[in-house]
Amino acid sequence: MRKPRALAKSELYHVVQGGVGGLILCVDYNDYGRLAKYIQQSVAKYGKIHAYCLMSNHFHLLIETKHLSLCMHQINSSYAHYFNLKYERTGHVFQGRFFSEPIEKESYFKNCVRYILLNPYKGGLVKTKGDFYAWSSFSDYFFDRTSHRTIKTETDFVQNLFSTKLEFYTFIKEPDKPVEFLDPGNVKYFSDTTLIKEIRKITKCRNFLGMEFLEKLNLIPKLLISKPYSFKQLSRILAIPYGFLLKVKKELSNKKEVEEMKQNMQQGDSG
């Protein structure tokens, strides 16, 4: 029996939804446009968007709503119907339950906005933190390039947290640091491209992105004891639920088992 979804008194949530098994959700420009359309239609009915980013295989929303599940159900069901019809496929399009995190503190809210707006940079899709990316609200805040997109960002709430636009921009471009509410402890951050190379190196498996879910599970222990990777990023790239990674990490708390695994990995590297 799955746990009830945590609800926010503030009605503010960070939502992440990925494609099933790492499925590419947006293959072309029209797909991005259609996903944006469904997001806007649902949000206009159920709430507000304060920040968003659409990537090829997942999307982020910072949403304010009293009806989170209804809002996401409308988005996911509409896009899944469109996607399966266009690409002549059947079955699930999205990876299980969408991830949502309640946001109750101003510091959490600001860090979440920053995290979402920097997703294209961390994913290696833009060269610097200030570069234009078509399918995020970065443009709504800094470039005023909204005419070709559908999603309407409520910018006033965020802008009122900073005295000037320059202060907000400086905050976005601060040196990387752990995002306190997204990853606990001392995590190591990479671009998605670099992390994929790291996973291939550690697991000695080049085609892990095409693996079935159960096959990917065998890779998790090696990754979790190698370096303090971001669990959120691993979850997104591997298309494995974040909570499941935490559970495996807890089960690896047996020091003897971990030491044996490390020794085996070191022997494999030297062989």
Secondary structure, 3 states (H helix, E strand, C coil): CCCCCCCCCCCEEEEEEEEHHHCCCCCCHHHHHHHHHHHHHHHHHHEEEEEEEECCCEEEEEEEECCHHHHHHHHHHHHHHHHHHHCCCCCCCECCCCEEEECCCHHHHHHHHHHHHCHHHHCCCCCCCCCCCCCECHHHHHCCCCCCCCCCCCCHHHHCCCCCHHHHHHHHCCCCCCCCCCCCCCCECCCHHHHHHHHHHHHCCCCHHHCCHHHHHCCHHHHHHHCCECHHHHHHHHCCCHHHHHHHHHHCCCHHHHHHHHHHHHHHHHC
